[in-house]
Amino acid sequence: MSEQLKYIVENLNKEPFKRNYNLISFDSLDPLHLLQVLNDVLAEINPQHKLDIREEMADQTALRMMTEFKVLKYQPTDNLSTFRQGLVSADKPVIYPILVWLFQKMVELKKRAYLAKYLVKLEIPPDILQDEQVADIFAQYEDMVEGFKEFHKEWESLKNSGFSASDIRKDIDQMTDEKEQIAKRVERLKKRVESTPNHEKMLEVARNFRKEQENQQKLAQQKQEQRNQFHHAEQKLQRMNKQVQDLKQSTVGATAEGLVKKLEEENEVNKYLCEEKIPKEIEATRAACKNLENVIGIPAMGQSDLDEIHDKIRALNSQVNTLTEKRMMRNDPIDDKLSLFRQQSVIIAGKKETAAEAFKEAKDELQQCQQDLQEKRGAAKDLGSGEVLKGDDFKAFVNKLRGKSSTYKKKRQEIAELRSEYGVLTRTEEILQAKDGNIQNQLSLLEAKKGVAGYHSTQEELEKVSTMKSELDDMKGKTLDDMSGMVMELNATIAKKKNSLAPTIKELRPLRERAKELQTEYDEKKTHYDTMSAGLESNRSKLEQEVRVLQEECSQEESRFHYLNSMTSMIEIQRQRATDEMKAYTSSDPAERKKSFRDQYSRKIQEQENLGKSLREKQKAVKASHGPSMKQMKMWLDFEKLMECKKRCFLGAQQPDDTAQVFRSEVHGEDRLVL
């Protein structure tokens, strides 16, 4: 274990991790951080795993890592269940060997992860593969995977071939020289061919021969493509047969009454929405748009126009009320019987409308909640790298926040009261100061009027001095008496308080013991409550997970039900065709038997065999007459040349011998000088 730990720490301190761990700090990591280290190493091998494991569930993390280990072909030493449990809990005996294995084979595992991205085939359920379009796309996907394998092998061979840039440049230069030599050779051959008689016909024959060779190559390529298509068709037929067998086995003893009932209910809801509710909403919207367009097209109305419209509305309402009263007074028994059903239909229609509105509102609310959840998650991620609180931590945080909020409200109320009291006192002080100033002014005016200005201020100063002197004298005389009296008074007060508090203290002692007991009981019950709450929360999470799994199974079974219905219809059609074929084949009527596919295909096969036989006979005759025909064609060509030569000799013999003139040959269109 120590050697493994040392090896892991050395590799984590290197590029590209640079963790700066030592043996003690790495060994003291908690399980969450240790699992994050393992995830970071996997992210270096496959960038798809680059994420924070705190953002996903523990089961999802374990499933993702188990899938990656399966791709990388890691073989755990323990059994699979123990290994999975140790991976979820981040046990060191499980994590350390994985890290050592990953660091030892880092380069090889990177290559394997890269290839697995393209070579690990998608797992598509058989019921989905039964769709022809999906099956064709999956076959194309398999062909592309095979093509990727071939291209990767070629790339590896080129990579390991050892070709350098200088060798490639030499090859390019050499090919350029060869191209120039071939071009010169072609020019020389053209010049030589131009002097040959009938060279144009020969070139035309060579050109046609080359075209035929190209057509032959194209036909061979088409033949190979058709063989591949036939092979794919056979594979598709095998898959379809296997799916039919699987469906037959899966439908043995299976009942789908509940699924059919649920599908019927969903079908009714969707039918109501599509046929009644949505068309009504569309019509109402169109009518509103039409009314708005009419309003836009109408010129501005005055008060007289509005009064006229109101009069029309009142007249129409009065007519409606009159017709309603007449209808009620008629009391037709048939209408009385139908009115009950009409009321019921109206009530049911209202309930359906209300249910549809509630369904729509719930759906919109669900979408809005999901959108808000995504926005809040994104905002929480943008605020910082802090962990999002969940479960008990979030409850504790909310309780703490509530306590702080209540304390804040109390303090804020006290501050408001103090501020109001301070405002009252400030206002009182201002009023008293204003009154004192007015009184002082009046007193000064009165003293000046009586001729004793400054008397009041002098008297106040003398009173202050005398008061201070008397206070000092009293303090000097009574200091000792006051101190002794205060001591005696304090002793008496203490004794009195002790006597008055003695019964209360006696009553308080059992209450303190009771309070301790209640506190202990409270702590025990609080612990029990927390335990039960955690257990119920875990049970709730498990039940939610089970509900999600059951919902997924339900959706899968629904799709399977639809597929079985379609396959049943197809098989029924095929069975009917087979029955018709057997009836036609076993019928005693010759005309009816000729309508069977067997007789039709037999006739076509016989016709094609006869046609092939006649073509083979023609081919044999052509091969037999090919040699004599070619010989005869050559003789005719020689005969044609001989006749041309005789014609030229005859034309030359008709001209005089002692003159020379130029004449144009009618055969070749050339000017010749004849002596």
C-alpha positions in Angstrom: 0.0 0.0 0.0 2.8 2.4 0.8 4.5 1.8 -2.6 1.2 2.4 -4.3 0.6 5.6 -2.4 4.1 6.9 -3.2 3.6 6.1 -6.9 0.2 7.8 -7.0 1.5 11.0 -5.3 4.5 11.2 -7.6 2.3 11.0 -10.7 -0.3 13.5 -9.3 2.5 16.0 -8.6 3.6 15.8 -12.3 2.1 17.4 -15.4 -0.8 17.9 -16.1 -2.2 17.6 -12.6 0.4 19.5 -10.4 -1.5 18.8 -7.1 1.5 19.3 -4.7 0.5 16.4 -2.5 2.6 14.6 0.0 2.0 11.1 1.4 0.3 12.4 4.6 -2.0 15.0 2.9 -3.1 12.6 0.2 -3.7 9.8 2.6 -5.9 12.1 4.8 -8.2 13.1 1.9 -11.9 12.6 2.6 -13.8 10.2 0.4 -15.4 12.9 -1.7 -12.1 14.6 -2.6 -10.5 11.2 -3.3 -13.3 10.3 -5.7 -12.8 13.8 -7.3 -9.1 13.0 -7.8 -10.1 9.7 -9.5 -12.6 11.6 -11.7 -9.9 14.1 -12.7 -7.6 11.3 -13.8 -10.4 9.8 -15.8 -11.0 13.2 -17.4 -7.4 13.4 -18.5 -8.0 10.1 -20.3 -11.4 10.9 -21.6 -12.5 14.7 -21.5 -16.1 13.7 -21.3 -15.6 13.0 -17.5 -14.5 16.6 -16.8 -17.0 17.7 -14.2 -17.6 18.3 -10.5 -18.9 15.1 -8.9 -20.8 17.2 -6.3 -23.2 18.2 -9.1 -24.5 14.6 -9.7 -25.8 11.8 -7.6 -23.5 9.2 -6.1 -25.3 6.4 -8.1 -24.9 8.3 -11.4 -21.2 8.8 -10.6 -20.6 5.2 -9.9 -22.5 4.1 -13.0 -20.6 6.5 -15.2 -17.2 5.3 -13.8 -18.2 1.7 -14.1 -19.1 2.2 -17.7 -15.8 3.9 -18.4 -13.9 1.1 -16.6 -15.8 -1.4 -18.8 -14.6 0.4 -21.9 -11.1 0.6 -20.6 -11.2 -3.1 -19.7 -10.3 -2.8 -16.1 -10.5 -6.1 -14.2 -11.2 -5.5 -10.4 -9.7 -7.9 -7.9 -13.0 -8.2 -5.9 -16.4 -9.2 -7.1 -18.5 -6.6 -9.0 -20.9 -5.8 -6.1 -18.1 -5.2 -3.6 -16.2 -3.2 -6.2 -19.2 -1.0 -6.9 -19.9 -0.5 -3.2 -16.3 0.5 -2.6 -16.3 2.8 -5.6 -19.4 4.6 -4.2 -18.0 5.0 -0.7 -14.5 5.8 -2.1 -12.7 3.1 -0.2 -8.9 3.4 -0.4 -8.3 -0.3 -1.1 -10.5 0.1 -4.2 -9.4 3.5 -5.4 -5.6 3.2 -5.0 -5.2 0.1 -7.4 -7.4 1.9 -10.0 -5.2 5.0 -9.9 -2.0 2.9 -10.1 -3.4 1.0 -13.1 -4.5 4.3 -14.8 -1.1 5.9 -14.4 0.8 2.8 -15.6 -1.3 2.6 -18.9 -2.1 6.3 -19.5 -1.0 6.4 -23.1 -2.7 3.2 -24.1 -5.9 4.1 -22.2 -6.1 7.5 -24.0 -5.9 5.7 -27.3 -8.5 3.2 -26.2 -10.9 5.9 -24.9 -10.5 7.8 -28.2 -11.3 4.6 -30.3 -14.2 3.7 -27.9 -15.8 7.0 -28.7 -16.4 5.8 -32.3 -16.2 2.0 -32.1 -18.4 1.2 -29.1 -21.8 0.7 -30.8 -25.0 2.2 -29.5 -27.3 0.0 -27.6 -30.7 0.3 -29.3 -33.6 -1.8 -28.0 -34.9 -4.5 -30.4 -38.4 -3.0 -30.5 -37.0 0.3 -31.8 -34.8 -1.6 -34.4 -37.9 -3.1 -35.8 -38.6 0.2 -37.6 -37.3 0.0 -41.1 -36.0 3.5 -41.2 -34.2 3.0 -37.9 -32.8 -0.3 -39.0 -31.4 1.3 -42.3 -29.8 4.1 -40.4 -28.3 1.6 -37.9 -26.9 -0.4 -40.8 -25.3 2.7 -42.3 -23.9 3.5 -38.8 -22.3 0.0 -38.7 -20.8 0.5 -42.2 -19.4 3.8 -41.0 -17.9 2.2 -38.0 -16.2 -0.4 -40.2 -15.0 2.3 -42.5 -13.5 4.1 -39.5 -11.7 0.9 -38.5 -10.2 0.7 -42.0 -9.1 4.3 -42.1 -7.6 4.1 -38.6 -5.6 1.0 -39.6 -4.3 2.9 -42.7 -3.4 5.8 -40.5 -1.5 3.6 -38.1 0.3 1.9 -41.0 1.3 5.2 -42.5 2.3 6.5 -39.1 4.5 3.4 -38.5 5.8 3.2 -42.1 8.6 5.7 -41.4 8.0 8.0 -44.4 9.6 11.4 -43.9 8.8 14.7 -45.6 12.0 14.5 -47.7 11.1 11.1 -49.0 7.6 12.3 -50.0 9.1 15.3 -51.8 11.5 13.0 -53.7 8.5 10.8 -54.7 6.6 13.9 -55.9 9.6 15.1 -57.9 10.0 11.7 -59.4 6.3 11.5 -60.3 6.5 14.9 -61.9 9.5 13.8 -64.1 7.6 10.6 -65.1 4.5 12.8 -66.0 6.7 14.9 -68.3 8.2 11.8 -69.9 4.8 10.3 -70.5 3.5 13.6 -72.1 6.5 13.6 -74.4 6.0 10.0 -75.3 2.3 10.7 -76.0 3.3 13.5 -78.4 5.8 11.2 -80.3 3.1 8.5 -80.6 0.6 11.1 -82.0 3.1 12.1 -84.6 3.8 8.5 -85.6 0.1 7.7 -85.8 -0.8 10.6 -87.9 1.3 9.2 -90.8 -0.6 5.9 -90.6 -3.5 5.5 -93.0 -7.0 5.2 -91.4 -5.5 6.3 -88.1 -8.8 8.1 -87.1 -10.8 4.9 -87.4 -8.2 3.1 -85.4 -8.3 5.7 -82.7 -12.1 5.5 -82.7 -11.9 1.7 -82.2 -9.4 2.1 -79.4 -11.6 4.8 -77.8 -14.6 2.5 -78.0 -12.6 -0.3 -76.5 -11.5 1.9 -73.6 -15.1 2.9 -73.0 -16.3 -0.7 -73.0 -13.6 -1.5 -70.4 -14.8 1.4 -68.2 -18.4 0.2 -68.6 -17.2 -3.3 -67.6 -15.6 -1.9 -64.5 -18.8 0.0 -63.7 -20.9 -3.1 -64.1 -18.5 -5.0 -61.9 -18.8 -2.3 -59.3 -22.6 -2.3 -59.5 -22.6 -6.0 -59.2 -20.5 -5.8 -56.0 -22.9 -3.1 -54.6 -25.9 -5.3 -55.4 -24.2 -8.1 -53.6 -23.7 -5.9 -50.6 -27.3 -4.8 -50.7 -28.4 -8.4 -50.9 -26.2 -9.2 -47.9 -27.7 -6.3 -45.9 -31.2 -7.4 -47.0 -30.5 -10.9 -45.7 -29.2 -9.5 -42.4 -32.3 -7.4 -42.1 -34.5 -10.4 -42.8 -32.7 -12.3 -40.1 -33.2 -9.5 -37.6 -36.9 -9.3 -38.5 -37.3 -13.0 -38.1 -35.5 -12.9 -34.7 -37.7 -10.0 -33.6 -40.8 -11.8 -34.6 -39.7 -14.8 -32.6 -38.9 -12.6 -29.6 -42.3 -10.9 -29.9 -44.0 -14.3 -30.0 -42.2 -15.4 -26.9 -42.8 -12.2 -25.1 -46.5 -12.2 -25.8 -47.1 -15.6 -24.4 -49.2 -15.2 -21.2 -48.9 -11.4 -21.3 -52.0 -9.2 -20.5 -52.1 -5.5 -21.4 -55.6 -4.5 -20.2 -54.2 -1.8 -17.9 -52.0 -0.4 -20.6 -54.9 -0.5 -23.1 -57.1 1.3 -20.6 -54.5 4.0 -19.9 -53.8 4.4 -23.6 -57.5 4.8 -24.2 -57.7 7.5 -21.6 -54.8 9.4 -23.0 -56.2 9.0 -26.4 -59.5 10.4 -25.3 -57.7 13.4 -23.6 -55.7 14.1 -26.7 -58.7 13.6 -28.9 -60.7 16.1 -26.9 -57.8 18.6 -27.0 -57.3 18.2 -30.7 -60.9 18.0 -31.9 -62.7 20.3 -29.5 -60.6 22.5 -27.2 -57.8 23.6 -29.6 -60.1 24.2 -32.6 -62.4 26.3 -30.3 -59.4 28.3 -29.1 -58.2 28.8 -32.7 -61.7 30.0 -33.8 -61.9 32.3 -30.8 -58.5 33.7 -31.5 -59.4 34.2 -35.2 -62.7 35.9 -34.3 -60.8 38.2 -31.9 -58.3 39.0 -34.6 -61.1 39.6 -37.1 -62.8 41.9 -34.6 -59.6 43.8 -34.0 -59.1 44.2 -37.7 -62.6 45.5 -38.0 -62.0 47.9 -35.2 -58.8 49.1 -36.8 -60.6 49.5 -40.2 -63.5 51.5 -38.6 -62.9 55.2 -38.3 -62.9 56.9 -34.9 -66.3 56.9 -33.3 -67.9 59.7 -31.4 -70.3 59.7 -28.4 -73.3 59.5 -30.7 -72.0 56.3 -32.4 -71.4 54.7 -29.0 -74.9 55.6 -27.8 -76.3 54.0 -31.0 -74.3 50.8 -30.5 -75.5 50.6 -26.8 -79.1 51.0 -27.9 -78.7 48.2 -30.4 -77.2 46.0 -27.7 -80.1 46.7 -25.3 -82.6 46.0 -28.1 -80.9 42.6 -28.9 -80.8 41.7 -25.2 -84.5 42.5 -24.8 -85.3 40.3 -27.8 -83.3 37.5 -26.4 -85.1 37.8 -23.0 -88.5 37.8 -24.8 -87.6 34.7 -26.8 -86.4 32.9 -23.7 -89.7 33.7 -21.8 -91.7 32.4 -24.8 -89.7 29.2 -24.8 -90.2 28.7 -21.1 -93.9 29.4 -21.3 -94.4 26.9 -24.1 -93.6 23.9 -21.8 -93.1 21.4 -24.6 -92.8 17.9 -22.9 -90.2 16.8 -25.5 -88.1 19.9 -24.7 -88.6 19.2 -20.9 -87.1 15.7 -21.4 -84.2 17.0 -23.5 -83.5 19.9 -21.2 -82.1 17.5 -18.5 -79.7 16.0 -21.0 -78.8 19.4 -22.3 -78.0 20.5 -18.8 -75.9 17.4 -18.2 -74.1 17.9 -21.5 -73.4 21.5 -20.6 -72.1 20.5 -17.1 -69.9 17.7 -18.6 -68.6 20.1 -21.2 -67.8 22.6 -18.5 -66.0 20.0 -16.4 -64.1 18.9 -19.5 -63.2 22.5 -20.2 -62.1 23.0 -16.6 -60.1 19.8 -16.6 -58.4 20.8 -19.9 -57.6 24.2 -18.5 -56.2 22.7 -15.3 -54.1 20.3 -17.3 -52.8 23.1 -19.5 -52.0 25.3 -16.5 -50.3 22.4 -14.7 -48.3 21.7 -17.8 -47.3 25.3 -18.2 -46.5 25.6 -14.5 -44.3 22.5 -14.8 -42.4 23.9 -17.8 -42.1 27.3 -15.9 -40.8 25.5 -12.8 -38.3 23.5 -14.8 -37.1 26.7 -16.5 -36.8 28.5 -13.2 -35.0 25.6 -11.8 -32.5 25.6 -14.6 -32.0 29.4 -14.3 -31.5 29.2 -10.5 -29.0 26.4 -10.9 -27.1 28.4 -13.5 -27.3 31.5 -11.2 -26.0 29.4 -8.3 -23.1 28.2 -10.4 -22.3 31.7 -11.5 -22.3 33.1 -8.0 -19.3 31.0 -7.0 -18.0 27.5 -6.5 -20.0 27.0 -3.3 -21.9 23.8 -2.8 -25.6 23.9 -3.2 -27.2 22.9 0.1 -29.6 19.9 0.1 -31.6 18.0 2.6 -30.8 18.5 6.3 -28.1 21.0 5.6 -30.6 23.2 3.8 -33.2 22.8 6.7 -30.5 23.8 9.2 -29.5 26.8 7.1 -33.2 27.9 6.8 -33.7 27.6 10.6 -30.6 29.6 11.3 -31.7 32.2 8.8 -35.1 32.4 10.4 -33.5 32.9 13.9 -31.3 35.7 12.5 -34.3 37.2 10.8 -36.3 37.3 14.0 -33.4 38.8 15.9 -32.9 41.4 13.1 -36.6 42.4 13.3 -36.5 42.8 17.0 -33.4 45.0 16.9 -34.8 47.0 14.0 -38.0 47.6 16.1 -35.9 48.7 19.1 -33.9 51.1 16.9 -37.2 52.5 15.5 -38.5 53.1 19.0 -35.3 54.8 20.1 -35.3 57.0 17.1 -38.9 58.0 17.7 -38.1 58.8 21.4 -35.0 60.7 20.4 -37.1 62.7 17.9 -39.6 63.6 20.7 -36.9 64.6 23.1 -35.1 66.7 20.5 -38.3 68.5 19.7 -39.1 69.1 23.4 -35.6 70.4 23.9 -36.0 72.8 20.9 -39.3 74.1 22.3 -37.9 74.7 25.8 -34.8 76.4 24.5 -37.1 78.7 22.4 -39.3 79.5 25.5 -36.2 80.1 27.6 -34.8 82.5 25.0 -38.1 84.4 24.9 -38.3 84.6 28.7 -34.6 85.8 29.0 -35.3 88.6 26.4 -38.4 89.7 28.3 -36.5 89.7 31.6 -33.7 91.8 30.1 -36.1 94.3 28.7 -37.9 94.5 32.0 -34.6 95.0 33.9 -33.5 97.7 31.5 -36.8 99.4 31.9 -36.5 99.4 35.7 -32.9 100.5 35.6 -31.4 97.3 37.0 -29.9 95.7 33.9 -27.9 92.5 34.6 -29.5 91.9 38.0 -30.9 88.5 37.1 -27.6 87.1 35.7 -25.7 88.4 38.8 -28.3 86.9 41.1 -28.1 83.5 39.3 -24.3 83.5 39.6 -24.5 84.3 43.4 -27.1 81.6 43.9 -24.9 79.1 42.1 -21.9 80.0 44.2 -23.8 79.8 47.5 -25.4 76.6 46.4 -22.0 75.1 45.7 -20.6 76.3 49.0 -23.5 74.9 51.0 -23.2 71.6 49.1 -19.5 71.4 49.8 -20.2 72.1 53.5 -22.9 69.5 53.7 -20.7 67.0 52.0 -17.8 67.7 54.3 -20.0 67.4 57.4 -22.1 64.4 56.3 -19.5 62.4 54.5 -18.7 60.1 57.4 -22.3 59.8 58.6 -23.5 59.1 55.1 -20.9 56.4 54.6 -21.7 54.7 57.9 -25.4 54.9 57.2 -24.9 53.6 53.7 -23.0 50.6 55.0 -25.6 49.8 57.6 -28.3 50.3 55.0 -26.6 48.0 52.6 -26.1 45.3 55.2 -29.7 45.5 56.2 -30.8 45.4 52.6 -28.6 42.4 51.9 -30.0 40.5 54.9 -33.5 41.4 53.9 -33.0 40.2 50.3 -31.5 37.0 51.6 -34.4 36.3 53.8 -36.9 37.1 51.1 -35.0 35.0 48.5 -34.5 31.9 50.7 -37.9 30.3 49.9 -37.5 31.2 46.2 -34.1 29.5 46.2 -35.5 26.4 47.8 -38.3 26.3 45.2 -35.7 26.9 42.4 -33.5 24.0 43.2 -35.9 21.2 42.2 -36.9 23.3 39.2 -33.3 23.4 38.1 -33.1 19.6 38.5 -36.3 19.2 36.5 -35.0 21.6 33.8 -31.9 19.4 33.5 -34.0 16.3 33.2 -36.2 18.0 30.6 -33.2 19.1 28.7 -31.8 15.6 28.6 -35.1 14.2 27.5 -35.4 17.0 24.8 -31.9 16.1 23.5 -32.8 12.4 23.3 -36.1 13.1 21.5 -34.4 15.6 19.2 -31.8 12.9 18.3 -34.6 10.4 17.7 -36.5 12.9 15.6 -33.4 13.6 13.5 -32.8 9.9 13.0 -36.5 9.3 12.0 -36.5 12.3 9.7 -33.3 11.1 7.9 -34.8 7.6 7.5 -38.0 9.0 6.2 -36.1 11.3 3.8 -34.1 8.4 2.5 -37.2 6.3 2.1 -38.9 9.1 0.2 -35.9 9.4 -2.1 -36.0 5.6 -2.7 -39.7 5.8 -3.4 -39.2 8.7 -5.9 -36.5 6.7 -7.6 -38.8 3.7 -7.8 -41.6 5.9 -9.2 -39.3 7.2 -11.9 -38.2 3.7 -12.8 -41.8 2.5 -13.0 -42.7 5.5 -15.1 -39.9 4.7 -17.5 -41.1 1.1 -17.6 -44.6 2.3 -18.3 -43.5 4.4 -21.2 -41.4 1.5 -22.6 -44.4 -0.9 -22.3 -46.6 1.7 -24.0 -44.2 1.9 -27.0 -44.0 -1.9 -26.9 -47.8 -2.1 -27.0 -48.0 0.2 -30.0 -45.3 -1.9 -31.8 -47.1 -5.1 -31.0 -50.3 -3.7 -32.4 -48.6 -2.7 -35.6 -46.8 -6.0 -35.9 -50.0 -7.9 -35.3 -51.7 -6.0 -38.1 -48.8 -6.7 -40.4 -48.7 -10.4 -39.5 -52.5 -10.6 -40.0 -52.1 -9.1 -43.5 -49.3 -11.5 -44.3 -51.4 -14.4 -43.0 -54.4 -13.3 -45.1 -52.2 -13.1 -48.2 -50.8 -16.6 -47.4 -54.4 -17.9 -47.0 -55.5 -16.4 -50.3 -52.4 -17.9 -52.0 -53.2 -21.4 -50.6 -56.8 -21.1 -51.7 -55.8 -20.1 -55.2 -53.2 -22.8 -55.4 -55.5 -25.6 -54.2 -58.5 -24.4 -56.2 -59.8 -26.7 -58.8 -60.5 -23.8 -61.2 -57.6 -23.4 -63.6 -58.3 -19.7 -64.0 -58.2 -19.2 -60.3 -55.0 -21.2 -60.0 -53.3 -19.0 -62.6 -53.8 -16.1 -60.2 -51.6 -17.7 -57.5 -48.2 -16.2 -57.1 -46.6 -19.6 -57.4 -48.0 -20.2 -60.9 -47.1 -16.6 -61.9 -43.5 -16.9 -60.7 -43.2 -20.4 -62.3 -44.3 -19.0 -65.7 -41.9 -16.1 -65.4 -39.1 -18.4 -64.4 -39.9 -20.7 -67.4 -40.0 -17.6 -69.7 -36.7 -16.4 -68.5 -35.1 -19.8 -68.8 -36.4 -20.1 -72.4 -35.0 -16.6 -73.1 -31.6 -17.5 -71.6 -31.5 -20.7 -73.7 -32.2 -18.8 -76.9 -29.6 -16.1 -76.0 -27.0 -18.8 -75.3 -27.8 -20.4 -78.7 -27.4 -17.0 -80.4 -24.1 -16.5 -78.5 -22.9 -19.9 -79.7 -23.8 -19.1 -83.3 -22.0 -15.7 -83.1 -18.9 -17.3 -81.6 -18.9 -19.9 -84.4 -19.3 -17.4 -87.2 -16.9 -14.8 -85.7 -13.7 -16.2 -87.4 -15.2 -16.5 -91.0 -16.9 -13.2 -90.6 -13.7 -11.4 -89.7 -11.9 -13.1 -92.6 -14.7 -12.0 -95.0 -14.6 -8.4 -93.7 -10.8 -8.3 -94.3 -11.3 -9.7 -97.9 -13.9 -6.9 -98.6 -11.5 -4.3 -97.3 -8.8 -5.6 -99.5 -11.2 -5.7 -102.4 -12.2 -2.1 -101.7 -8.5 -1.0 -101.7 -8.0 -2.8 -105.0 -10.9 -1.1 -106.7 -9.8 2.3 -105.5 -6.4 1.6 -106.9 -7.9 0.6 -110.3 -10.0 3.7 -110.3 -7.1 5.9 -109.8 -5.1 4.1 -112.6 -8.1 4.4 -115.0 -8.5 8.2 -114.3 -4.7 8.6 -114.7 -4.8 6.8 -118.1 -7.3 9.2 -119.6 -5.1 12.3 -119.3 -2.5 13.3 -122.1 1.0 12.2 -121.6 2.8 15.4 -122.9 1.1 17.9 -120.6 1.0 18.3 -116.9 -2.1 19.5 -115.0 -3.5 19.5 -111.5 -6.7 17.6 -110.8 -8.7 16.9 -107.6 -9.3 13.3 -106.6 -12.9 12.7 -106.0 -12.1 10.0 -103.6 -9.8 11.6 -101.1 -10.4 15.3 -101.9 -6.6 16.0 -102.5 -4.8 18.0 -105.1 -2.4 16.0 -107.2 0.1 16.9 -110.0 -0.1 14.4 -112.9 2.7 14.4 -115.5 
